[in-house]
Amino acid sequence: MGYQGHFRVWRGDASGGAMEDFTVEVNEGEVVLDVIHRLQATQAADLAVRWNCKAGKCGSCSAEVNGRPRLLCMTRMSVFAEDETVTVTPMRAFPVIRDLVTDVSFNYAKAREVPAFRPPEDLEPGEYRMAQVDVERSQEFRKCIECFLCQDTCHVVRDHEENKEAFSGPRFLMRVAELEMHPLDTADRVEAARSEHGLGLCNITKCCTEVCPEHIAITDNALIPLKERLADRRYDPLVWLGNKLFRRS
């Protein structure tokens, strides 16, 4: 059974904008993206919104619903009361292009700063077998759909624009951790995590983990272990000696 839902949607571009109020039909079983599409079809044909798969796998429809970073296609209308006003705004951490569409090129720039996987030069195909535990650890991080909700909610970049140059954000620190934990990767990424990717700016509030639609334990399984490896490298005398004797080339 449908009802008339109350929505406040941000309209504007890089030069500025404002919230606009709409009353839109909502039907049983719908998600926020369904309502945004109906709004486009009936009242605001020029409303800009980025989307693709509508199945929670492409990461395109990232926005903020009632102030919380979410995928519009995975946010069911049933979680809101029928008389509740639902606000839909663009991701706050990135520059607005128009309406709900933001410029996320910051993330692609940071992705290019992470050196690629580097296997041993003398390793021939079929010479190495990974343990299942190593496979599982890497596979968790590879579930990332690059919706950039973790980047958006991270207050290090969300509230401090000046940090973006020095801080890669949780998504790409997770990529560094994935490669660092890979038993075949020969690059030494621990010190780079601190000096080039800003690991020290992360204060493990777990806000990135809370908004991840793939339920990746970003903080517990990637960022904290990476911080622990850095602490061991710098302050544990036995680890320091072992690294001197058996350092990766």
C-alpha atoms as an extended CHARMM CRD file, in Angstrom:
* protein
*
       249  EXT
         1         1  MET       CA              0.0000000000        0.0000000000        0.0000000000  PROA      1               0.0000000000
         2         2  GLY       CA              1.4450000000        3.3780000000       -0.9910000000  PROA      2               0.0000000000
         3         3  TYR       CA              1.5780000000        6.7240000000        0.7370000000  PROA      3               0.0000000000
         4         4  GLN       CA              2.7240000000       10.2730000000        0.0470000000  PROA      4               0.0000000000
         5         5  GLY       CA              6.2800000000       10.6640000000        1.3340000000  PROA      5               0.0000000000
         6         6  HSD       CA              7.9130000000       13.9400000000        2.3050000000  PROA      6               0.0000000000
         7         7  PHE       CA             11.3940000000       14.5410000000        0.8950000000  PROA      7               0.0000000000
         8         8  ARG       CA             13.9550000000       17.3130000000        1.1170000000  PROA      8               0.0000000000
         9         9  VAL       CA             16.4920000000       17.0510000000       -1.7170000000  PROA      9               0.0000000000
        10        10  TRP       CA             19.5420000000       19.2260000000       -2.2520000000  PROA      10              0.0000000000
        11        11  ARG       CA             19.4670000000       21.0550000000       -5.5920000000  PROA      11              0.0000000000
        12        12  GLY       CA             22.3550000000       23.1100000000       -6.9040000000  PROA      12              0.0000000000
        13        13  ASP       CA             25.8580000000       22.9940000000       -8.3300000000  PROA      13              0.0000000000
        14        14  ALA       CA             29.4150000000       24.0350000000       -7.4930000000  PROA      14              0.0000000000
        15        15  SER       CA             28.3450000000       27.6760000000       -7.1880000000  PROA      15              0.0000000000
        16        16  GLY       CA             25.7470000000       26.9350000000       -4.5080000000  PROA      16              0.0000000000
        17        17  GLY       CA             22.2790000000       25.5600000000       -3.9190000000  PROA      17              0.0000000000
        18        18  ALA       CA             19.5740000000       24.8190000000       -1.3540000000  PROA      18              0.0000000000
        19        19  MET       CA             17.2460000000       22.1330000000       -0.0640000000  PROA      19              0.0000000000
        20        20  GLU       CA             13.9250000000       21.7570000000       -1.8810000000  PROA      20              0.0000000000
        21        21  ASP       CA             10.8050000000       20.0800000000       -0.5100000000  PROA      21              0.0000000000
        22        22  PHE       CA              8.8440000000       17.4770000000       -2.4700000000  PROA      22              0.0000000000
        23        23  THR       CA              5.8960000000       15.1920000000       -1.8560000000  PROA      23              0.0000000000
        24        24  VAL       CA              6.3730000000       11.9190000000       -3.7460000000  PROA      24              0.0000000000
        25        25  GLU       CA              4.4290000000        8.6780000000       -3.9350000000  PROA      25              0.0000000000
        26        26  VAL       CA              6.0890000000        5.7990000000       -2.0700000000  PROA      26              0.0000000000
        27        27  ASN       CA              5.0640000000        2.1830000000       -2.6500000000  PROA      27              0.0000000000
        28        28  GLU       CA              5.6580000000       -0.9200000000       -0.5610000000  PROA      28              0.0000000000
        29        29  GLY       CA              9.0810000000       -2.5210000000       -1.0140000000  PROA      29              0.0000000000
        30        30  GLU       CA             10.7430000000        0.5000000000       -2.5930000000  PROA      30              0.0000000000
        31        31  VAL       CA             14.1720000000        1.9640000000       -1.8930000000  PROA      31              0.0000000000
        32        32  VAL       CA             15.1920000000        5.6200000000       -1.8630000000  PROA      32              0.0000000000
        33        33  LEU       CA             16.5240000000        5.3930000000       -5.4250000000  PROA      33              0.0000000000
        34        34  ASP       CA             13.0720000000        4.3090000000       -6.6290000000  PROA      34              0.0000000000
        35        35  VAL       CA             11.5730000000        7.4560000000       -5.1450000000  PROA      35              0.0000000000
        36        36  ILE       CA             14.3270000000        9.6500000000       -6.6190000000  PROA      36              0.0000000000
        37        37  HSD       CA             13.5790000000        8.1670000000      -10.0490000000  PROA      37              0.0000000000
        38        38  ARG       CA              9.8540000000        8.8700000000       -9.5670000000  PROA      38              0.0000000000
        39        39  LEU       CA             10.7180000000       12.4050000000       -8.5390000000  PROA      39              0.0000000000
        40        40  GLN       CA             12.7090000000       12.7990000000      -11.7580000000  PROA      40              0.0000000000
        41        41  ALA       CA              9.8450000000       11.4140000000      -13.8380000000  PROA      41              0.0000000000
        42        42  THR       CA              7.0840000000       13.5110000000      -12.2900000000  PROA      42              0.0000000000
        43        43  GLN       CA              8.4320000000       16.7400000000      -10.7870000000  PROA      43              0.0000000000
        44        44  ALA       CA             12.1540000000       17.4000000000      -11.3740000000  PROA      44              0.0000000000
        45        45  ALA       CA             13.2810000000       16.0670000000      -14.7500000000  PROA      45              0.0000000000
        46        46  ASP       CA             16.6390000000       17.8460000000      -14.4670000000  PROA      46              0.0000000000
        47        47  LEU       CA             17.5400000000       16.3140000000      -11.0720000000  PROA      47              0.0000000000
        48        48  ALA       CA             21.0610000000       14.8330000000      -11.3590000000  PROA      48              0.0000000000
        49        49  VAL       CA             21.7970000000       11.5420000000       -9.6180000000  PROA      49              0.0000000000
        50        50  ARG       CA             24.4810000000        8.9610000000      -10.3700000000  PROA      50              0.0000000000
        51        51  TRP       CA             23.4290000000        5.2930000000      -10.5060000000  PROA      51              0.0000000000
        52        52  ASN       CA             24.0000000000        2.1240000000      -12.5150000000  PROA      52              0.0000000000
        53        53  CYS       CA             23.2280000000       -1.3930000000      -11.2550000000  PROA      53              0.0000000000
        54        54  LYS       CA             20.5290000000       -0.7130000000       -8.6260000000  PROA      54              0.0000000000
        55        55  ALA       CA             21.7380000000       -3.8650000000       -6.8770000000  PROA      55              0.0000000000
        56        56  GLY       CA             24.3030000000       -2.5530000000       -4.3890000000  PROA      56              0.0000000000
        57        57  LYS       CA             27.2890000000       -3.7180000000       -6.4130000000  PROA      57              0.0000000000
        58        58  CYS       CA             28.4630000000       -0.7870000000       -8.5450000000  PROA      58              0.0000000000
        59        59  GLY       CA             28.8120000000        1.8310000000       -5.7970000000  PROA      59              0.0000000000
        60        60  SER       CA             27.4910000000        4.6050000000       -8.0590000000  PROA      60              0.0000000000
        61        61  CYS       CA             24.4820000000        5.9010000000       -6.1230000000  PROA      61              0.0000000000
        62        62  SER       CA             26.3460000000        7.0150000000       -3.0040000000  PROA      62              0.0000000000
        63        63  ALA       CA             24.7480000000        9.9630000000       -1.2220000000  PROA      63              0.0000000000
        64        64  GLU       CA             23.6580000000       10.9530000000        2.2750000000  PROA      64              0.0000000000
        65        65  VAL       CA             20.1990000000       10.0820000000        3.5810000000  PROA      65              0.0000000000
        66        66  ASN       CA             19.1990000000       11.9210000000        6.7460000000  PROA      66              0.0000000000
        67        67  GLY       CA             22.8650000000       12.8630000000        7.1250000000  PROA      67              0.0000000000
        68        68  ARG       CA             24.2230000000        9.3040000000        6.9520000000  PROA      68              0.0000000000
        69        69  PRO       CA             26.3350000000        8.1120000000        3.9850000000  PROA      69              0.0000000000
        70        70  ARG       CA             24.3620000000        5.3810000000        2.2030000000  PROA      70              0.0000000000
        71        71  LEU       CA             23.7480000000        3.7050000000       -1.1210000000  PROA      71              0.0000000000
        72        72  LEU       CA             20.3870000000        5.0060000000       -2.3690000000  PROA      72              0.0000000000
        73        73  CYS       CA             19.5950000000        1.6160000000       -3.9230000000  PROA      73              0.0000000000
        74        74  MET       CA             20.1570000000       -0.2330000000       -0.6380000000  PROA      74              0.0000000000
        75        75  THR       CA             18.2680000000        2.1320000000        1.6710000000  PROA      75              0.0000000000
        76        76  ARG       CA             14.7200000000        0.8140000000        2.0420000000  PROA      76              0.0000000000
        77        77  MET       CA             11.8850000000        3.2510000000        2.5770000000  PROA      77              0.0000000000
        78        78  SER       CA             10.4930000000        0.8910000000        5.2160000000  PROA      78              0.0000000000
        79        79  VAL       CA             13.1680000000        2.0760000000        7.6830000000  PROA      79              0.0000000000
        80        80  PHE       CA             11.5270000000        5.5170000000        7.7710000000  PROA      80              0.0000000000
        81        81  ALA       CA              8.1900000000        6.4370000000        9.3040000000  PROA      81              0.0000000000
        82        82  GLU       CA              5.5060000000        7.4400000000        6.7980000000  PROA      82              0.0000000000
        83        83  ASP       CA              5.2520000000       10.9260000000        8.3040000000  PROA      83              0.0000000000
        84        84  GLU       CA              9.0460000000       11.3860000000        8.4460000000  PROA      84              0.0000000000
        85        85  THR       CA             10.7690000000       13.8940000000        6.1830000000  PROA      85              0.0000000000
        86        86  VAL       CA             13.6110000000       12.1240000000        4.3780000000  PROA      86              0.0000000000
        87        87  THR       CA             16.5530000000       14.3280000000        3.3970000000  PROA      87              0.0000000000
        88        88  VAL       CA             18.7780000000       13.3440000000        0.4790000000  PROA      88              0.0000000000
        89        89  THR       CA             22.0180000000       15.2520000000       -0.0140000000  PROA      89              0.0000000000
        90        90  PRO       CA             25.2900000000       14.7070000000       -1.9310000000  PROA      90              0.0000000000
        91        91  MET       CA             28.3590000000       13.2630000000       -0.2160000000  PROA      91              0.0000000000
        92        92  ARG       CA             29.7810000000       16.0450000000        1.8810000000  PROA      92              0.0000000000
        93        93  ALA       CA             33.4740000000       15.1770000000        1.5830000000  PROA      93              0.0000000000
        94        94  PHE       CA             33.6400000000       15.7870000000       -2.1750000000  PROA      94              0.0000000000
        95        95  PRO       CA             32.9310000000       18.8060000000       -4.4060000000  PROA      95              0.0000000000
        96        96  VAL       CA             29.4180000000       18.9890000000       -5.8360000000  PROA      96              0.0000000000
        97        97  ILE       CA             29.0340000000       18.8180000000       -9.6100000000  PROA      97              0.0000000000
        98        98  ARG       CA             25.2420000000       19.1150000000       -9.6480000000  PROA      98              0.0000000000
        99        99  ASP       CA             22.4650000000       18.0850000000       -7.2780000000  PROA      99              0.0000000000
       100       100  LEU       CA             23.3360000000       14.6370000000       -5.8680000000  PROA      100             0.0000000000
       101       101  VAL       CA             26.3800000000       14.0760000000       -8.1130000000  PROA      101             0.0000000000
       102       102  THR       CA             29.8240000000       14.7660000000       -6.6310000000  PROA      102             0.0000000000
       103       103  ASP       CA             33.3380000000       14.8770000000       -8.0570000000  PROA      103             0.0000000000
       104       104  VAL       CA             35.0780000000       11.7910000000       -6.6230000000  PROA      104             0.0000000000
       105       105  SER       CA             38.2780000000       12.1720000000       -8.6730000000  PROA      105             0.0000000000
       106       106  PHE       CA             40.1930000000       12.6060000000       -5.3870000000  PROA      106             0.0000000000
       107       107  ASN       CA             39.7810000000        8.8670000000       -4.8500000000  PROA      107             0.0000000000
       108       108  TYR       CA             41.1560000000        7.9160000000       -8.2550000000  PROA      108             0.0000000000
       109       109  ALA       CA             44.1770000000       10.1490000000       -7.6850000000  PROA      109             0.0000000000
       110       110  LYS       CA             44.8350000000        8.3730000000       -4.3870000000  PROA      110             0.0000000000
       111       111  ALA       CA             44.4170000000        4.9640000000       -6.0450000000  PROA      111             0.0000000000
       112       112  ARG       CA             47.2050000000        5.8010000000       -8.4860000000  PROA      112             0.0000000000
       113       113  GLU       CA             49.5340000000        6.6200000000       -5.5850000000  PROA      113             0.0000000000
       114       114  VAL       CA             49.4560000000        3.0330000000       -4.2680000000  PROA      114             0.0000000000
       115       115  PRO       CA             52.2540000000        0.9980000000       -5.9280000000  PROA      115             0.0000000000
       116       116  ALA       CA             51.0140000000       -2.1230000000       -7.7000000000  PROA      116             0.0000000000
       117       117  PHE       CA             51.4410000000       -5.6880000000       -6.4430000000  PROA      117             0.0000000000
       118       118  ARG       CA             55.0830000000       -6.7660000000       -6.8190000000  PROA      118             0.0000000000
       119       119  PRO       CA             55.7800000000      -10.5300000000       -6.7960000000  PROA      119             0.0000000000
       120       120  PRO       CA             59.3060000000      -11.9860000000       -6.4980000000  PROA      120             0.0000000000
       121       121  GLU       CA             61.2090000000      -11.5790000000       -9.7500000000  PROA      121             0.0000000000
       122       122  ASP       CA             62.4370000000      -15.1720000000       -9.8120000000  PROA      122             0.0000000000
       123       123  LEU       CA             59.0750000000      -16.7850000000       -9.0290000000  PROA      123             0.0000000000
       124       124  GLU       CA             57.8350000000      -19.0790000000      -11.7920000000  PROA      124             0.0000000000
       125       125  PRO       CA             54.1590000000      -19.9540000000      -12.3910000000  PROA      125             0.0000000000
       126       126  GLY       CA             53.0250000000      -22.7810000000      -10.1300000000  PROA      126             0.0000000000
       127       127  GLU       CA             55.9290000000      -22.4730000000       -7.6830000000  PROA      127             0.0000000000
       128       128  TYR       CA             53.9290000000      -20.9710000000       -4.8230000000  PROA      128             0.0000000000
       129       129  ARG       CA             50.8100000000      -22.0630000000       -2.9700000000  PROA      129             0.0000000000
       130       130  MET       CA             48.9550000000      -19.6230000000       -0.7350000000  PROA      130             0.0000000000
       131       131  ALA       CA             47.4870000000      -20.7940000000        2.5590000000  PROA      131             0.0000000000
       132       132  GLN       CA             43.7010000000      -20.5260000000        2.7890000000  PROA      132             0.0000000000
       133       133  VAL       CA             43.9450000000      -18.0300000000        5.6480000000  PROA      133             0.0000000000
       134       134  ASP       CA             45.9390000000      -15.6710000000        3.3950000000  PROA      134             0.0000000000
       135       135  VAL       CA             43.3560000000      -16.0430000000        0.6300000000  PROA      135             0.0000000000
       136       136  GLU       CA             40.4730000000      -15.2620000000        2.9830000000  PROA      136             0.0000000000
       137       137  ARG       CA             42.1780000000      -12.1870000000        4.3950000000  PROA      137             0.0000000000
       138       138  SER       CA             42.7700000000      -10.7290000000        0.9480000000  PROA      138             0.0000000000
       139       139  GLN       CA             39.3130000000      -11.6780000000       -0.3200000000  PROA      139             0.0000000000
       140       140  GLU       CA             37.5690000000       -9.6740000000        2.3990000000  PROA      140             0.0000000000
       141       141  PHE       CA             39.2370000000       -6.4700000000        1.2190000000  PROA      141             0.0000000000
       142       142  ARG       CA             38.4840000000       -7.2880000000       -2.4120000000  PROA      142             0.0000000000
       143       143  LYS       CA             34.7440000000       -7.1520000000       -1.7110000000  PROA      143             0.0000000000
       144       144  CYS       CA             35.0630000000       -3.3470000000       -1.8710000000  PROA      144             0.0000000000
       145       145  ILE       CA             32.7360000000       -1.8430000000       -4.5290000000  PROA      145             0.0000000000
       146       146  GLU       CA             34.4180000000        1.5880000000       -4.3220000000  PROA      146             0.0000000000
       147       147  CYS       CA             31.2760000000        3.4360000000       -3.3450000000  PROA      147             0.0000000000
       148       148  PHE       CA             33.5890000000        5.7590000000       -1.3590000000  PROA      148             0.0000000000
       149       149  LEU       CA             31.1450000000        5.9650000000        1.5590000000  PROA      149             0.0000000000
       150       150  CYS       CA             34.0550000000        5.1880000000        3.8980000000  PROA      150             0.0000000000
       151       151  GLN       CA             35.9840000000        8.0640000000        2.3670000000  PROA      151             0.0000000000
       152       152  ASP       CA             32.9680000000       10.3450000000        2.7490000000  PROA      152             0.0000000000
       153       153  THR       CA             32.3290000000        9.5650000000        6.4080000000  PROA      153             0.0000000000
       154       154  CYS       CA             35.9970000000        9.7140000000        7.4720000000  PROA      154             0.0000000000
       155       155  HSD       CA             36.2150000000       12.9580000000        9.4230000000  PROA      155             0.0000000000
       156       156  VAL       CA             39.9170000000       13.3210000000        8.5940000000  PROA      156             0.0000000000
       157       157  VAL       CA             38.9230000000       14.3900000000        5.0620000000  PROA      157             0.0000000000
       158       158  ARG       CA             35.2520000000       15.2120000000        5.6700000000  PROA      158             0.0000000000
       159       159  ASP       CA             35.9600000000       17.9940000000        8.1570000000  PROA      159             0.0000000000
       160       160  HSD       CA             39.5050000000       18.9590000000        7.1180000000  PROA      160             0.0000000000
       161       161  GLU       CA             39.9440000000       19.6700000000        3.4270000000  PROA      161             0.0000000000
       162       162  GLU       CA             43.6200000000       20.4430000000        4.0250000000  PROA      162             0.0000000000
       163       163  ASN       CA             44.2850000000       16.7860000000        4.9500000000  PROA      163             0.0000000000
       164       164  LYS       CA             43.3900000000       15.4080000000        1.5250000000  PROA      164             0.0000000000
       165       165  GLU       CA             46.8650000000       15.9030000000        0.0890000000  PROA      165             0.0000000000
       166       166  ALA       CA             48.5280000000       13.8650000000        2.8410000000  PROA      166             0.0000000000
       167       167  PHE       CA             45.8020000000       11.3130000000        3.6220000000  PROA      167             0.0000000000
       168       168  SER       CA             44.6610000000        8.5120000000        1.3160000000  PROA      168             0.0000000000
       169       169  GLY       CA             41.5830000000        7.6200000000        3.3620000000  PROA      169             0.0000000000
       170       170  PRO       CA             40.3580000000        4.2490000000        4.6510000000  PROA      170             0.0000000000
       171       171  ARG       CA             39.6260000000        2.7450000000        1.2320000000  PROA      171             0.0000000000
       172       172  PHE       CA             43.2290000000        3.0980000000        0.0150000000  PROA      172             0.0000000000
       173       173  LEU       CA             44.8820000000        2.4320000000        3.3610000000  PROA      173             0.0000000000
       174       174  MET       CA             42.9220000000       -0.8230000000        3.1730000000  PROA      174             0.0000000000
       175       175  ARG       CA             44.4760000000       -1.4400000000       -0.2460000000  PROA      175             0.0000000000
       176       176  VAL       CA             47.9370000000       -0.8390000000        1.2090000000  PROA      176             0.0000000000
       177       177  ALA       CA             47.1390000000       -3.2730000000        4.0350000000  PROA      177             0.0000000000
       178       178  GLU       CA             45.8830000000       -5.8790000000        1.5590000000  PROA      178             0.0000000000
       179       179  LEU       CA             49.1420000000       -5.7700000000       -0.3670000000  PROA      179             0.0000000000
       180       180  GLU       CA             51.2890000000       -5.6250000000        2.7620000000  PROA      180             0.0000000000
       181       181  MET       CA             49.5880000000       -8.7720000000        4.0930000000  PROA      181             0.0000000000
       182       182  HSD       CA             49.9450000000      -10.6520000000        0.8060000000  PROA      182             0.0000000000
       183       183  PRO       CA             52.6870000000      -13.3140000000        1.2550000000  PROA      183             0.0000000000
       184       184  LEU       CA             53.9050000000      -12.8680000000       -2.3420000000  PROA      184             0.0000000000
       185       185  ASP       CA             54.2370000000       -9.0840000000       -2.3270000000  PROA      185             0.0000000000
       186       186  THR       CA             57.8720000000       -8.0110000000       -1.9930000000  PROA      186             0.0000000000
       187       187  ALA       CA             57.3500000000       -4.2570000000       -1.6020000000  PROA      187             0.0000000000
       188       188  ASP       CA             57.8880000000       -2.7690000000        1.8540000000  PROA      188             0.0000000000
       189       189  ARG       CA             54.6850000000       -0.8020000000        2.4070000000  PROA      189             0.0000000000
       190       190  VAL       CA             54.6420000000       -0.2290000000        6.1750000000  PROA      190             0.0000000000
       191       191  GLU       CA             56.7360000000        2.9370000000        6.2470000000  PROA      191             0.0000000000
       192       192  ALA       CA             55.0140000000        4.2370000000        3.0970000000  PROA      192             0.0000000000
       193       193  ALA       CA             51.6630000000        3.8350000000        4.8630000000  PROA      193             0.0000000000
       194       194  ARG       CA             52.8470000000        6.4020000000        7.3850000000  PROA      194             0.0000000000
       195       195  SER       CA             54.8940000000        8.7890000000        5.2550000000  PROA      195             0.0000000000
       196       196  GLU       CA             52.9800000000        8.7320000000        1.9540000000  PROA      196             0.0000000000
       197       197  HSD       CA             49.4290000000        7.6570000000        2.8040000000  PROA      197             0.0000000000
       198       198  GLY       CA             48.8840000000        9.3500000000        6.1770000000  PROA      198             0.0000000000
       199       199  LEU       CA             48.2030000000        6.3080000000        8.3510000000  PROA      199             0.0000000000
       200       200  GLY       CA             48.9960000000        8.3310000000       11.4690000000  PROA      200             0.0000000000
       201       201  LEU       CA             46.0530000000       10.6570000000       10.8230000000  PROA      201             0.0000000000
       202       202  CYS       CA             43.5960000000        7.7760000000       11.2680000000  PROA      202             0.0000000000
       203       203  ASN       CA             42.3640000000        7.6010000000       14.8700000000  PROA      203             0.0000000000
       204       204  ILE       CA             40.3400000000        4.3840000000       14.4130000000  PROA      204             0.0000000000
       205       205  THR       CA             36.8720000000        5.7270000000       15.2370000000  PROA      205             0.0000000000
       206       206  LYS       CA             35.4340000000        2.9170000000       13.0400000000  PROA      206             0.0000000000
       207       207  CYS       CA             33.0500000000        5.2820000000       11.2340000000  PROA      207             0.0000000000
       208       208  CYS       CA             34.2990000000        3.8540000000        7.9180000000  PROA      208             0.0000000000
       209       209  THR       CA             33.4230000000        0.3100000000        8.9870000000  PROA      209             0.0000000000
       210       210  GLU       CA             29.9520000000        1.3730000000       10.1110000000  PROA      210             0.0000000000
       211       211  VAL       CA             28.9110000000        2.6940000000        6.6790000000  PROA      211             0.0000000000
       212       212  CYS       CA             30.4960000000       -0.0240000000        4.4940000000  PROA      212             0.0000000000
       213       213  PRO       CA             27.6900000000       -1.6940000000        2.4820000000  PROA      213             0.0000000000
       214       214  GLU       CA             29.8390000000       -4.8190000000        2.0360000000  PROA      214             0.0000000000
       215       215  HSD       CA             30.3920000000       -5.0850000000        5.8200000000  PROA      215             0.0000000000
       216       216  ILE       CA             34.1750000000       -5.1120000000        5.4760000000  PROA      216             0.0000000000
       217       217  ALA       CA             35.8940000000       -4.7610000000        8.8540000000  PROA      217             0.0000000000
       218       218  ILE       CA             38.0740000000       -1.9340000000        7.5240000000  PROA      218             0.0000000000
       219       219  THR       CA             39.2700000000       -0.7240000000       10.9170000000  PROA      219             0.0000000000
       220       220  ASP       CA             39.7490000000       -4.0110000000       12.7460000000  PROA      220             0.0000000000
       221       221  ASN       CA             41.1710000000       -6.1120000000        9.9090000000  PROA      221             0.0000000000
       222       222  ALA       CA             43.1100000000       -3.5510000000        7.8550000000  PROA      222             0.0000000000
       223       223  LEU       CA             43.8940000000       -0.2510000000        9.5870000000  PROA      223             0.0000000000
       224       224  ILE       CA             44.6640000000       -1.4900000000       13.0960000000  PROA      224             0.0000000000
       225       225  PRO       CA             46.9250000000       -4.3650000000       11.8920000000  PROA      225             0.0000000000
       226       226  LEU       CA             48.7370000000       -1.8960000000        9.6410000000  PROA      226             0.0000000000
       227       227  LYS       CA             49.2550000000        0.4460000000       12.6090000000  PROA      227             0.0000000000
       228       228  GLU       CA             50.5010000000       -2.4900000000       14.6870000000  PROA      228             0.0000000000
       229       229  ARG       CA             53.0410000000       -3.4390000000       12.0130000000  PROA      229             0.0000000000
       230       230  LEU       CA             54.2780000000        0.1380000000       11.9240000000  PROA      230             0.0000000000
       231       231  ALA       CA             54.5550000000        0.2680000000       15.7290000000  PROA      231             0.0000000000
       232       232  ASP       CA             56.4560000000       -3.0370000000       15.7460000000  PROA      232             0.0000000000
       233       233  ARG       CA             58.7750000000       -1.7950000000       13.0210000000  PROA      233             0.0000000000
       234       234  ARG       CA             59.6310000000        1.3670000000       14.9360000000  PROA      234             0.0000000000
       235       235  TYR       CA             59.5650000000        0.3310000000       18.5900000000  PROA      235             0.0000000000
       236       236  ASP       CA             59.9640000000       -3.4570000000       19.0070000000  PROA      236             0.0000000000
       237       237  PRO       CA             63.7240000000       -4.1550000000       19.2020000000  PROA      237             0.0000000000
       238       238  LEU       CA             63.4010000000       -7.8010000000       18.1290000000  PROA      238             0.0000000000
       239       239  VAL       CA             61.2680000000       -6.9050000000       15.1100000000  PROA      239             0.0000000000
       240       240  TRP       CA             63.7050000000       -4.1010000000       14.2650000000  PROA      240             0.0000000000
       241       241  LEU       CA             66.6350000000       -6.5390000000       14.3540000000  PROA      241             0.0000000000
       242       242  GLY       CA             64.7430000000       -9.1330000000       12.2970000000  PROA      242             0.0000000000
       243       243  ASN       CA             63.9100000000       -6.5390000000        9.6680000000  PROA      243             0.0000000000
       244       244  LYS       CA             67.5440000000       -5.5260000000        9.4730000000  PROA      244             0.0000000000
       245       245  LEU       CA             68.6120000000       -9.1210000000        8.9520000000  PROA      245             0.0000000000
       246       246  PHE       CA             65.7560000000      -10.3310000000        6.7110000000  PROA      246             0.0000000000
       247       247  ARG       CA             64.4380000000       -7.1400000000        5.1310000000  PROA      247             0.0000000000
       248       248  ARG       CA             62.4350000000       -7.4470000000        1.9380000000  PROA      248             0.0000000000
       249       249  SER       CA             64.4750000000       -6.2930000000       -1.0020000000  PROA      249             0.0000000000
